Amino acid sequence: MKRTTKLLVFLFLMIISISCTSEKEKEEQKNANEFNNSMEQTIKENGKPLKELETKICSTCRGTGKIICKKCNGTGSVRKEVLGTPTDEIITCPNCDGYGFFVCDKCGGTGTVKE
């Protein structure tokens, strides 16, 4: 009799756990479907789906990945100024630290962007 009772309890617990699992799975599937539907709606509202984004040349740097320094015009050096008057002494450009350019903020220096 004890063995039968144990077996019945075991079977009862198995049935409950199976029904709970299926309810949990149904809830997870419902949440996944809602997420997918909201993503599809977002993509429709924003235009092209993410997988259709194209790699294009950056319009800011025109594909170079660099922005030329306006103070030194890309040379990396400028004439030293004393009281606002240029002298004959050439110094490292204080704007770009002598590099002559800056990394493009829009493309991060790659020269391309995804649009």
Rosetta silent file (secondary structure, phi, psi, omega in degrees, C-alpha in Angstrom):
SEQUENCE: MKRTTKLLVFLFLMIISISCTSEKEKEEQKNANEFNNSMEQTIKENGKPLKELETKICSTCRGTGKIICKKCNGTGSVRKEVLGTPTDEIITCPNCDGYGFFVCDKCGGTGTVKE
SCORE:     score description
SCORE:     0.000 S_00000001
   1 L     0.000  -41.206  179.175    0.000    0.000    0.000 S_00000001
   2 H   -63.317  -38.136  179.817    2.796    2.403    0.789 S_00000001
   3 H   -65.064  -40.471  179.051    4.391    1.662   -2.532 S_00000001
   4 H   -65.633  -41.675  179.238    1.139    2.422   -4.346 S_00000001
   5 H   -63.771  -44.344  178.422    0.733    5.688   -2.458 S_00000001
   6 H   -61.445  -41.972  179.948    4.269    6.739   -3.297 S_00000001
   7 H   -64.191  -41.734  178.611    3.710    5.886   -6.940 S_00000001
   8 H   -64.964  -42.017  178.164    0.480    7.901   -7.034 S_00000001
   9 H   -63.076  -43.823  179.183    2.153   10.899   -5.386 S_00000001
  10 H   -60.449  -46.675  179.379    5.028   10.643   -7.840 S_00000001
  11 H   -63.822  -40.960  178.167    2.664   10.512  -10.825 S_00000001
  12 H   -60.976  -45.648  179.348    0.618   13.405   -9.466 S_00000001
  13 H   -64.462  -37.978  178.076    3.745   15.538   -9.072 S_00000001
  14 H   -63.854  -43.262  179.768    4.904   14.638  -12.594 S_00000001
  15 H   -63.683  -42.747  179.106    1.540   15.658  -14.057 S_00000001
  16 H   -64.063  -44.676 -178.192    1.616   18.977  -12.182 S_00000001
  17 H   -65.814  -36.374  177.410    5.188   19.727  -13.254 S_00000001
  18 H   -66.312  -43.848 -179.642    4.355   18.933  -16.900 S_00000001
  19 H   -67.907  -35.928  177.533    1.299   21.184  -16.850 S_00000001
  20 H   -67.015  -40.754  179.655    3.292   23.979  -15.149 S_00000001
  21 H   -63.038  -43.350 -178.565    6.073   23.657  -17.719 S_00000001
  22 H   -67.270  -34.761  176.522    3.654   23.859  -20.600 S_00000001
  23 H   -66.294  -40.920  178.663    2.007   26.957  -19.072 S_00000001
  24 H   -64.946  -43.484  178.333    5.430   28.522  -18.608 S_00000001
  25 H   -61.905  -39.860  178.354    6.381   27.648  -22.192 S_00000001
  26 H   -62.263  -42.177  179.598    3.115   29.162  -23.445 S_00000001
  27 H   -65.123  -42.682  178.434    3.864   32.393  -21.554 S_00000001
  28 H   -64.096  -41.151  178.923    7.435   32.511  -22.910 S_00000001
  29 H   -64.972  -40.225  178.037    6.177   31.914  -26.459 S_00000001
  30 H   -61.736  -44.695  178.430    3.571   34.649  -26.028 S_00000001
  31 H   -63.358  -40.397  178.987    6.265   37.077  -24.835 S_00000001
  32 H   -64.822  -41.916  178.408    8.536   36.144  -27.747 S_00000001
  33 H   -63.678  -42.297  178.636    5.713   36.686  -30.243 S_00000001
  34 H   -62.283  -41.284  178.612    4.886   40.084  -28.720 S_00000001
  35 H   -63.286  -46.515  179.610    8.557   41.085  -28.936 S_00000001
  36 H   -61.291  -41.867  178.799    8.822   39.976  -32.574 S_00000001
  37 H   -63.632  -41.231  179.949    5.630   41.854  -33.461 S_00000001
  38 H   -68.047  -36.064  177.161    6.877   45.037  -31.789 S_00000001
  39 H   -65.789  -43.023  178.249   10.232   44.751  -33.617 S_00000001
  40 H   -61.350  -41.422  179.050    8.460   44.283  -36.963 S_00000001
  41 H   -64.867  -41.929  178.890    6.297   47.336  -36.245 S_00000001
  42 H   -61.660  -43.703  179.863    9.356   49.417  -35.304 S_00000001
  43 H   -63.829  -41.787  179.048   11.111   48.423  -38.514 S_00000001
  44 H   -62.983  -40.187 -178.682    8.027   49.296  -40.583 S_00000001
  45 H   -71.294  -32.488 -175.252    7.753   52.703  -38.905 S_00000001
  46 H   -94.654    4.009  177.827   11.460   53.521  -39.295 S_00000001
  47 L   103.082 -127.302 -174.008   11.837   52.520  -42.918 S_00000001
  48 L   -66.079  142.535  172.608   14.253   49.834  -44.045 S_00000001
  49 L   -64.006  155.838 -177.085   14.672   46.674  -41.996 S_00000001
  50 H   -57.565  -36.756 -177.070   18.035   46.405  -40.249 S_00000001
  51 H   -70.575  -13.819  179.837   19.262   43.673  -42.559 S_00000001
  52 H   -97.826    6.118  178.020   18.779   45.958  -45.559 S_00000001
  53 L   -65.042  138.451 -177.706   21.025   48.739  -44.248 S_00000001
  54 L  -106.333  148.973  173.404   23.701   49.606  -46.781 S_00000001
  55 E   -85.719  123.784 -178.761   27.298   50.595  -46.207 S_00000001
  56 E  -126.120  160.319  176.317   27.838   54.025  -47.729 S_00000001
  57 E   -68.764  135.581 -179.516   30.717   56.468  -47.948 S_00000001
  58 L   -63.812  128.516 -178.273   30.685   58.915  -45.032 S_00000001
  59 L   -77.968  -20.978 -179.115   29.378   62.283  -46.181 S_00000001
  60 L   -74.548  -47.922 -177.620   31.266   64.196  -43.484 S_00000001
  61 L  -103.458   -0.935 -178.785   34.802   63.060  -44.367 S_00000001
  62 L    58.002   36.775  173.870   34.027   61.875  -47.916 S_00000001
  63 L    87.130   -0.204 -178.971   35.384   58.413  -47.207 S_00000001
  64 L   -85.442  -25.091 -176.111   38.801   59.417  -45.859 S_00000001
  65 L    83.187   -0.836 -176.894   37.994   58.874  -42.177 S_00000001
  66 E  -127.952  151.644  172.405   39.721   62.192  -41.407 S_00000001
  67 E  -116.098  121.642 -178.890   38.709   65.815  -41.015 S_00000001
  68 E   -66.796  136.388  178.077   41.438   68.263  -42.049 S_00000001
  69 L   -66.753  128.933 -177.851   42.429   70.756  -39.341 S_00000001
  70 L   -78.218  -23.955 -178.256   41.182   74.214  -40.291 S_00000001
  71 L   -73.048  -41.983 -177.489   43.841   76.055  -38.307 S_00000001
  72 L  -108.270    0.191 -177.830   46.849   74.538  -40.126 S_00000001
  73 L    55.780   34.365  175.009   45.064   73.320  -43.295 S_00000001
  74 L    86.638    1.486 -178.809   46.413   69.813  -42.733 S_00000001
  75 L   -82.471  -27.312 -178.223   50.098   70.751  -42.484 S_00000001
  76 L    88.344   -2.531  179.177   50.408   70.180  -38.739 S_00000001
  77 E  -140.174  153.572 -179.577   52.276   73.454  -38.229 S_00000001
  78 E  -139.752  165.031  173.739   51.410   77.157  -38.005 S_00000001
  79 E   -77.019  135.571  177.885   53.203   80.464  -37.624 S_00000001
  80 E   -67.648  140.256  178.309   53.639   81.473  -34.017 S_00000001
  81 E  -111.848  136.070  174.976   51.635   84.532  -33.012 S_00000001
  82 E  -119.998  117.479 -176.891   52.791   87.122  -30.510 S_00000001
  83 L    52.812   40.418  177.019   50.031   89.424  -29.307 S_00000001
  84 L    81.962   -1.138  179.755   47.906   88.404  -32.306 S_00000001
  85 E  -106.898  125.336  178.737   50.663   89.153  -34.842 S_00000001
  86 E   -65.528  143.983  176.294   52.187   86.214  -36.798 S_00000001
  87 E  -111.789 -178.517  178.349   55.958   85.802  -36.572 S_00000001
  88 E   -82.626   -8.619 -177.835   58.426   83.926  -38.800 S_00000001
  89 E   -78.033  130.283  178.752   58.695   81.113  -36.247 S_00000001
  90 E   -98.368  130.635  179.636   56.879   77.882  -37.219 S_00000001
  91 E  -127.702  166.645  175.464   55.380   75.815  -34.391 S_00000001
  92 E   -65.973  136.397 -179.266   53.317   72.643  -34.040 S_00000001
  93 L   -60.359  122.854  179.892   49.628   73.356  -34.572 S_00000001
  94 L   -74.576  -16.014 -178.466   48.023   73.660  -31.124 S_00000001
  95 L   -77.747  -44.840 -176.210   44.614   72.693  -32.556 S_00000001
  96 L  -112.028    6.200 -178.572   45.510   69.242  -33.936 S_00000001
  97 L    58.180   30.420  175.203   48.796   68.666  -32.042 S_00000001
  98 L    88.883   -2.789  179.974   50.692   68.466  -35.323 S_00000001
  99 L   -76.162  -30.801 -179.413   48.667   65.666  -36.897 S_00000001
 100 L    87.007   -6.531 -179.101   46.982   67.946  -39.429 S_00000001
 101 E  -154.649  169.980  174.251   43.658   66.155  -39.081 S_00000001
 102 E  -124.637  152.656  174.767   41.072   64.764  -36.682 S_00000001
 103 E   -72.083  133.886 -179.212   39.357   61.372  -36.794 S_00000001
 104 L   -62.264  127.871  179.945   35.862   61.771  -38.244 S_00000001
 105 L   -71.270  -33.225 -175.053   33.218   61.616  -35.499 S_00000001
 106 L   -68.462  -45.295 -175.462   30.467   60.355  -37.803 S_00000001
 107 L  -106.118   -4.095  179.859   32.224   57.237  -39.102 S_00000001
 108 L    69.631   20.171  177.980   34.858   56.785  -36.393 S_00000001
 109 L    92.585   -0.003 -178.406   37.648   56.936  -38.963 S_00000001
 110 L   -82.651  -25.119 -178.065   36.420   54.067  -41.136 S_00000001
 111 L    87.055   -4.871  179.538   35.211   56.282  -43.987 S_00000001
 112 E  -132.048  154.431  176.435   31.931   54.370  -44.212 S_00000001
 113 E  -134.819  155.406  175.900   28.579   54.448  -42.419 S_00000001
 114 E   -97.473  125.279  179.026   25.564   52.119  -42.363 S_00000001
 115 L  -132.521    0.000    0.000   22.364   53.787  -43.556 S_00000001
